[in-house]
């Protein structure tokens, strides 16, 4: 099966549409690792588009839960809180209904899917190889796909003592996963945080276990102007320009 792997769309419809156009004809199913909403200007449109994608498996993220009032929004910083409150004010009943039905952890063959980490599926950030090391015992498949940090990276378990190495994404060639134990982050569609403003996603062939990292520039000025028109925090609009 050819899978489009996306995460952290964050209501950035222009980025999502650009990713879908870039990947067109190259996937039969879609795995979405959560945070469909929060930060960006088009939560209803993004949810409506995602839920119709073919072969969709969609996880819930922490921002989705916050918009549903299922978690205390005081754990977020001021700008994120403002964006969550704005999102709550514009979300349609069908958007809330869809988000409320999303699972936190899904198994797909050799792949465990979560938003944050296999240890804490909604909340934990796998920010370095030490946190990754603690998470390898928390899933039993060869591979675990995560989002949440908005940073594309592969963590690889090596040797018998549980050591973990990290690999930066290689955009020049696909990577064969080869049954290694890996935690893989595709990066963020709607708010990249690796100093590269281009939308990030991945293509995965589950028959051959080949992973391909992709970046695609999108019209971020269009998203920024929609955010300013909605009076979302300026810092959230500005950060799209530098990818952090
Ligand atoms: Zn996110």
Boltz pocket constraint, residues with backbone or C-beta under 6 A from the ligand:
constraints:
  - pocket:
      binder: B
      contacts: [[A, 8], [A, 10], [A, 34], [A, 35], [A, 61], [A, 63], [A, 148], [A, 149], [A, 150]]
      max_distance: 6.0
